[in-house]
Amino acid sequence: MPLTMLGSGEAAAIRRIGGKDESKRFLENLGFTVGEEVRIISSNGGNIIVQVKDSRVAVSKGIANKIIV
């Protein structure tokens, strides 16, 4: 299921990252790699704030839909 389906406070491991190679590389540089655990901190409007590794990152819902957990 896409990352956007998780609720606040829920965590899951990344299974796959979809999209173009450029988008995948960008997300990998932010720490979104297959097998890594992500936790939803909050979701509002068009952005989702997630914790990945030891940092918090805001991603758009469009990008979050490409991250399969």
MOPAC internal coordinates of N, CA, C and O (Angstrom, degrees):
PM7 1SCF
backbone

  N    0.0000 0     0.00 0     0.00 0    0    0    0
  C    1.4488 1     0.00 0     0.00 0    1    0    0
  C    1.5231 1   108.76 1     0.00 0    2    1    0
  O    1.2310 1   119.89 1   -27.18 1    3    2    1
  N    1.3217 1   117.81 1   152.82 1    3    2    1
  C    1.4645 1   120.28 1  -179.95 1    5    3    2
  C    1.5317 1   111.78 1   -71.19 1    6    5    3
  O    1.2310 1   121.21 1   -23.80 1    7    6    5
  N    1.3033 1   115.29 1   156.20 1    7    6    5
  C    1.4651 1   122.32 1  -179.22 1    9    7    6
  C    1.5218 1   111.94 1   -55.94 1   10    9    7
  O    1.2310 1   119.87 1   149.42 1   11   10    9
  N    1.3164 1   117.86 1   -30.58 1   11   10    9
  C    1.4623 1   121.30 1  -177.73 1   13   11   10
  C    1.5251 1   112.45 1   -66.34 1   14   13   11
  O    1.2310 1   119.26 1   164.15 1   15   14   13
  N    1.3188 1   119.02 1   -15.85 1   15   14   13
  C    1.4600 1   122.23 1  -179.30 1   17   15   14
  C    1.5275 1   112.37 1   -80.46 1   18   17   15
  O    1.2310 1   119.62 1   165.49 1   19   18   17
  N    1.3276 1   118.34 1   -14.51 1   19   18   17
  C    1.4595 1   120.87 1   178.10 1   21   19   18
  C    1.5231 1   109.97 1   -76.93 1   22   21   19
  O    1.2310 1   120.58 1   -32.22 1   23   22   21
  N    1.3246 1   116.49 1   147.78 1   23   22   21
  C    1.4542 1   121.32 1   176.93 1   25   23   22
  C    1.5156 1   110.96 1   -93.54 1   26   25   23
  O    1.2310 1   120.67 1    -9.03 1   27   26   25
  N    1.3190 1   116.33 1   170.97 1   27   26   25
  C    1.4701 1   121.12 1   178.75 1   29   27   26
  C    1.5173 1   110.78 1   -57.91 1   30   29   27
  O    1.2310 1   120.79 1   -46.63 1   31   30   29
  N    1.3249 1   116.09 1   133.37 1   31   30   29
  C    1.4513 1   122.07 1   179.12 1   33   31   30
  C    1.5163 1   114.27 1    87.51 1   34   33   31
  O    1.2310 1   119.68 1   166.85 1   35   34   33
  N    1.3319 1   118.21 1   -13.15 1   35   34   33
  C    1.4637 1   120.38 1  -179.76 1   37   35   34
  C    1.5214 1   110.75 1   -81.15 1   38   37   35
  O    1.2310 1   121.31 1   -30.79 1   39   38   37
  N    1.3238 1   115.10 1   149.21 1   39   38   37
  C    1.4584 1   121.18 1   179.23 1   41   39   38
  C    1.5236 1   109.46 1  -127.64 1   42   41   39
  O    1.2310 1   121.19 1   -27.44 1   43   42   41
  N    1.3300 1   115.33 1   152.56 1   43   42   41
  C    1.4599 1   121.31 1   177.60 1   45   43   42
  C    1.5214 1   108.62 1  -158.85 1   46   45   43
  O    1.2310 1   121.18 1   -19.70 1   47   46   45
  N    1.3184 1   115.34 1   160.30 1   47   46   45
  C    1.4643 1   121.03 1   177.62 1   49   47   46
  C    1.5279 1   109.05 1   -89.00 1   50   49   47
  O    1.2310 1   120.80 1   -35.97 1   51   50   49
  N    1.3088 1   116.08 1   144.03 1   51   50   49
  C    1.4651 1   121.37 1   177.65 1   53   51   50
  C    1.5223 1   108.37 1   -75.56 1   54   53   51
  O    1.2310 1   120.69 1   -52.39 1   55   54   53
  N    1.3235 1   116.29 1   127.61 1   55   54   53
  C    1.4664 1   121.80 1   179.03 1   57   55   54
  C    1.5257 1   112.14 1  -100.57 1   58   57   55
  O    1.2310 1   120.66 1   145.46 1   59   58   57
  N    1.3334 1   116.35 1   -34.54 1   59   58   57
  C    1.4670 1   119.83 1  -177.08 1   61   59   58
  C    1.5180 1   109.02 1  -160.18 1   62   61   59
  O    1.2310 1   120.81 1   -29.47 1   63   62   61
  N    1.3218 1   116.05 1   150.53 1   63   62   61
  C    1.4549 1   121.60 1   174.97 1   65   63   62
  C    1.5187 1   107.35 1  -123.14 1   66   65   63
  O    1.2310 1   120.89 1   -59.74 1   67   66   65
  N    1.3319 1   115.91 1   120.26 1   67   66   65
  C    1.4595 1   120.98 1  -179.19 1   69   67   66
  C    1.5115 1   111.69 1   -94.77 1   70   69   67
  O    1.2310 1   120.95 1    -0.10 1   71   70   69
  N    1.3089 1   115.79 1   179.90 1   71   70   69
  C    1.4516 1   121.04 1   177.11 1   73   71   70
  C    1.5144 1   112.52 1   104.47 1   74   73   71
  O    1.2310 1   121.32 1     6.71 1   75   74   73
  N    1.3130 1   115.08 1  -173.29 1   75   74   73
  C    1.4616 1   121.99 1  -179.64 1   77   75   74
  C    1.5194 1   110.49 1   -73.29 1   78   77   75
  O    1.2310 1   120.94 1   -20.40 1   79   78   77
  N    1.3262 1   115.80 1   159.60 1   79   78   77
  C    1.4666 1   120.96 1  -179.68 1   81   79   78
  C    1.5157 1   112.00 1   -57.16 1   82   81   79
  O    1.2310 1   120.38 1   142.26 1   83   82   81
  N    1.3232 1   116.87 1   -37.74 1   83   82   81
  C    1.4625 1   120.85 1  -179.98 1   85   83   82
  C    1.5279 1   110.93 1   -62.96 1   86   85   83
  O    1.2310 1   120.64 1   137.38 1   87   86   85
  N    1.3288 1   116.38 1   -42.62 1   87   86   85
  C    1.4672 1   120.93 1   178.72 1   89   87   86
  C    1.5227 1   110.73 1   -66.13 1   90   89   87
  O    1.2310 1   120.46 1   138.09 1   91   90   89
  N    1.3125 1   116.73 1   -41.91 1   91   90   89
  C    1.4694 1   120.79 1   179.31 1   93   91   90
  C    1.5228 1   110.84 1   -61.32 1   94   93   91
  O    1.2310 1   120.52 1   135.79 1   95   94   93
  N    1.3274 1   116.60 1   -44.21 1   95   94   93
  C    1.4686 1   120.91 1   179.90 1   97   95   94
  C    1.5230 1   110.61 1   -63.02 1   98   97   95
  O    1.2310 1   120.43 1   137.71 1   99   98   97
  N    1.3336 1   116.79 1   -42.29 1   99   98   97
  C    1.4636 1   121.46 1   179.27 1  101   99   98
  C    1.5335 1   110.12 1   -59.89 1  102  101   99
  O    1.2310 1   120.43 1   133.52 1  103  102  101
  N    1.3399 1   116.78 1   -46.48 1  103  102  101
  C    1.4573 1   120.46 1  -179.49 1  105  103  102
  C    1.5265 1   111.42 1   -66.70 1  106  105  103
  O    1.2310 1   120.04 1   141.78 1  107  106  105
  N    1.3309 1   117.52 1   -38.22 1  107  106  105
  C    1.4656 1   120.19 1   177.65 1  109  107  106
  C    1.5164 1   110.86 1   -62.58 1  110  109  107
  O    1.2310 1   120.05 1   142.19 1  111  110  109
  N    1.3252 1   117.51 1   -37.81 1  111  110  109
  C    1.4693 1   121.25 1   177.81 1  113  111  110
  C    1.5201 1   112.08 1   -65.46 1  114  113  111
  O    1.2310 1   120.52 1   153.66 1  115  114  113
  N    1.3383 1   116.62 1   -26.34 1  115  114  113
  C    1.4633 1   120.68 1   177.50 1  117  115  114
  C    1.5307 1   111.96 1   -84.02 1  118  117  115
  O    1.2310 1   120.18 1   170.65 1  119  118  117
  N    1.3350 1   117.26 1    -9.35 1  119  118  117
  C    1.4598 1   120.77 1   179.05 1  121  119  118
  C    1.5144 1   114.26 1   110.47 1  122  121  119
  O    1.2310 1   119.69 1   179.89 1  123  122  121
  N    1.3189 1   118.20 1    -0.11 1  123  122  121
  C    1.4604 1   122.00 1   179.54 1  125  123  122
  C    1.5212 1   109.01 1   -83.19 1  126  125  123
  O    1.2310 1   120.54 1   -88.13 1  127  126  125
  N    1.3277 1   116.58 1    91.87 1  127  126  125
  C    1.4578 1   121.17 1   178.98 1  129  127  126
  C    1.5206 1   109.27 1  -122.51 1  130  129  127
  O    1.2310 1   120.71 1   -24.91 1  131  130  129
  N    1.3246 1   116.25 1   155.09 1  131  130  129
  C    1.4645 1   121.39 1  -179.84 1  133  131  130
  C    1.5235 1   109.14 1   -59.17 1  134  133  131
  O    1.2310 1   120.70 1   -48.54 1  135  134  133
  N    1.3211 1   116.26 1   131.46 1  135  134  133
  C    1.4583 1   122.37 1  -179.49 1  137  135  134
  C    1.5195 1   113.83 1    95.10 1  138  137  135
  O    1.2310 1   120.09 1   162.70 1  139  138  137
  N    1.3095 1   117.44 1   -17.30 1  139  138  137
  C    1.4761 1   121.90 1  -179.76 1  141  139  138
  C    1.5223 1   109.96 1   -75.47 1  142  141  139
  O    1.2310 1   120.70 1   -37.59 1  143  142  141
  N    1.3264 1   116.27 1   142.41 1  143  142  141
  C    1.4640 1   120.27 1   178.45 1  145  143  142
  C    1.5191 1   109.99 1   -87.25 1  146  145  143
  O    1.2310 1   120.92 1   -43.90 1  147  146  145
  N    1.3372 1   115.84 1   136.10 1  147  146  145
  C    1.4695 1   121.97 1   175.13 1  149  147  146
  C    1.5214 1   108.53 1  -122.16 1  150  149  147
  O    1.2310 1   121.01 1   -34.77 1  151  150  149
  N    1.3305 1   115.67 1   145.23 1  151  150  149
  C    1.4624 1   121.78 1   178.92 1  153  151  150
  C    1.5226 1   108.36 1  -126.67 1  154  153  151
  O    1.2310 1   120.58 1   -46.78 1  155  154  153
  N    1.3208 1   116.50 1   133.22 1  155  154  153
  C    1.4620 1   121.53 1   177.46 1  157  155  154
  C    1.5268 1   108.56 1   -77.83 1  158  157  155
  O    1.2310 1   120.65 1   -57.30 1  159  158  157
  N    1.3150 1   116.36 1   122.70 1  159  158  157
  C    1.4660 1   121.27 1   176.62 1  161  159  158
  C    1.5211 1   109.18 1   -89.43 1  162  161  159
  O    1.2310 1   120.36 1   129.12 1  163  162  161
  N    1.3285 1   116.91 1   -50.88 1  163  162  161
  C    1.4603 1   120.84 1   176.59 1  165  163  162
  C    1.5235 1   109.72 1  -159.43 1  166  165  163
  O    1.2310 1   122.07 1   -19.60 1  167  166  165
  N    1.3235 1   113.63 1   160.40 1  167  166  165
  C    1.4529 1   120.69 1   179.15 1  169  167  166
  C    1.5234 1   107.54 1  -137.78 1  170  169  167
  O    1.2310 1   121.25 1   -56.61 1  171  170  169
  N    1.3403 1   115.22 1   123.39 1  171  170  169
  C    1.4640 1   118.41 1   178.97 1  173  171  170
  C    1.5229 1   109.50 1  -149.13 1  174  173  171
  O    1.2310 1   120.69 1   -36.92 1  175  174  173
  N    1.2954 1   116.29 1   143.08 1  175  174  173
  C    1.4589 1   120.61 1   177.72 1  177  175  174
  C    1.5109 1   112.02 1    52.85 1  178  177  175
  O    1.2310 1   120.83 1    62.78 1  179  178  177
  N    1.3331 1   116.02 1  -117.22 1  179  178  177
  C    1.4481 1   120.95 1  -177.64 1  181  179  178
  C    1.5098 1   114.30 1  -105.87 1  182  181  179
  O    1.2310 1   119.96 1  -176.03 1  183  182  181
  N    1.3341 1   117.69 1     3.97 1  183  182  181
  C    1.4632 1   120.29 1  -176.95 1  185  183  182
  C    1.5171 1   112.08 1  -120.70 1  186  185  183
  O    1.2310 1   121.66 1   -27.38 1  187  186  185
  N    1.3189 1   114.42 1   152.62 1  187  186  185
  C    1.4642 1   121.72 1   174.93 1  189  187  186
  C    1.5199 1   106.51 1  -125.52 1  190  189  187
  O    1.2310 1   120.50 1   -49.99 1  191  190  189
  N    1.3219 1   116.65 1   130.01 1  191  190  189
  C    1.4594 1   121.14 1   176.75 1  193  191  190
  C    1.5188 1   107.30 1  -100.06 1  194  193  191
  O    1.2310 1   121.11 1   -56.91 1  195  194  193
  N    1.3325 1   115.48 1   123.09 1  195  194  193
  C    1.4601 1   120.77 1  -177.99 1  197  195  194
  C    1.5180 1   109.79 1  -124.60 1  198  197  195
  O    1.2310 1   121.41 1   -25.01 1  199  198  197
  N    1.3189 1   114.92 1   154.99 1  199  198  197
  C    1.4564 1   120.32 1   172.56 1  201  199  198
  C    1.5123 1   106.99 1  -105.76 1  202  201  199
  O    1.2310 1   120.99 1   -56.97 1  203  202  201
  N    1.3093 1   115.70 1   123.03 1  203  202  201
  C    1.4507 1   121.95 1   177.54 1  205  203  202
  C    1.5246 1   106.48 1  -132.95 1  206  205  203
  O    1.2310 1   121.15 1   -49.59 1  207  206  205
  N    1.3301 1   115.41 1   130.41 1  207  206  205
  C    1.4605 1   121.65 1  -171.22 1  209  207  206
  C    1.5275 1   107.30 1    56.98 1  210  209  207
  O    1.2310 1   119.40 1    53.52 1  211  210  209
  N    1.3201 1   118.75 1  -126.48 1  211  210  209
  C    1.4671 1   120.52 1  -178.69 1  213  211  210
  C    1.5167 1   112.72 1  -108.84 1  214  213  211
  O    1.2310 1   120.00 1  -156.98 1  215  214  213
  N    1.3231 1   117.61 1    23.02 1  215  214  213
  C    1.4610 1   119.29 1  -178.88 1  217  215  214
  C    1.5201 1   111.21 1  -133.52 1  218  217  215
  O    1.2310 1   121.55 1   -20.67 1  219  218  217
  N    1.3200 1   114.63 1   159.33 1  219  218  217
  C    1.4648 1   121.44 1   176.43 1  221  219  218
  C    1.5215 1   108.19 1  -105.43 1  222  221  219
  O    1.2310 1   121.45 1   -45.25 1  223  222  221
  N    1.3193 1   114.83 1   134.75 1  223  222  221
  C    1.4621 1   121.08 1  -175.80 1  225  223  222
  C    1.5208 1   108.33 1  -132.41 1  226  225  223
  O    1.2310 1   120.67 1   -42.76 1  227  226  225
  N    1.3354 1   116.32 1   137.24 1  227  226  225
  C    1.4627 1   120.91 1   174.17 1  229  227  226
  C    1.5230 1   108.13 1   -99.46 1  230  229  227
  O    1.2310 1   121.01 1   -51.54 1  231  230  229
  N    1.3304 1   115.68 1   128.46 1  231  230  229
  C    1.4649 1   121.05 1   177.22 1  233  231  230
  C    1.5247 1   108.37 1  -127.66 1  234  233  231
  O    1.2310 1   120.96 1   -27.34 1  235  234  233
  N    1.3101 1   115.78 1   152.66 1  235  234  233
  C    1.4641 1   119.87 1   177.82 1  237  235  234
  C    1.5221 1   109.12 1   -73.64 1  238  237  235
  O    1.2310 1   120.65 1   -20.13 1  239  238  237
  N    1.3250 1   116.36 1   159.87 1  239  238  237
  C    1.4610 1   120.04 1   178.41 1  241  239  238
  C    1.5198 1   110.70 1   -63.80 1  242  241  239
  O    1.2310 1   119.86 1   148.17 1  243  242  241
  N    1.3262 1   117.87 1   -31.83 1  243  242  241
  C    1.4623 1   121.27 1   177.45 1  245  243  242
  C    1.5138 1   112.19 1   -61.16 1  246  245  243
  O    1.2310 1   120.86 1   135.49 1  247  246  245
  N    1.3242 1   115.96 1   -44.51 1  247  246  245
  C    1.4630 1   120.13 1   177.93 1  249  247  246
  C    1.5171 1   110.36 1   -71.68 1  250  249  247
  O    1.2310 1   120.04 1   139.80 1  251  250  249
  N    1.3245 1   117.54 1   -40.20 1  251  250  249
  C    1.4675 1   121.01 1   179.98 1  253  251  250
  C    1.5311 1   111.46 1   -61.01 1  254  253  251
  O    1.2310 1   120.42 1   149.50 1  255  254  253
  N    1.3172 1   116.81 1   -30.50 1  255  254  253
  C    1.4768 1   120.25 1   177.78 1  257  255  254
  C    1.5254 1   111.59 1   -68.20 1  258  257  255
  O    1.2310 1   119.42 1   159.96 1  259  258  257
  N    1.3222 1   118.72 1   -20.04 1  259  258  257
  C    1.4563 1   122.24 1   179.09 1  261  259  258
  C    1.5203 1   112.27 1   -85.89 1  262  261  259
  O    1.2310 1   120.43 1   169.40 1  263  262  261
  N    1.3352 1   116.79 1   -10.60 1  263  262  261
  C    1.4643 1   121.36 1   179.96 1  265  263  262
  C    1.5205 1   107.68 1   -96.15 1  266  265  263
  O    1.2310 1   120.63 1   -67.25 1  267  266  265
  N    1.3253 1   116.41 1   112.75 1  267  266  265
  C    1.4549 1   121.92 1  -177.10 1  269  267  266
  C    1.5301 1   109.08 1   -98.28 1  270  269  267
  O    1.2310 1   121.29 1   -52.58 1  271  270  269
  N    1.3365 1   115.13 1   127.42 1  271  270  269
  C    1.4734 1   121.02 1  -179.35 1  273  271  270
  C    1.5160 1   110.14 1  -114.97 1  274  273  271
  O    1.2310 1   120.10 1   180.00 1  275  274  273

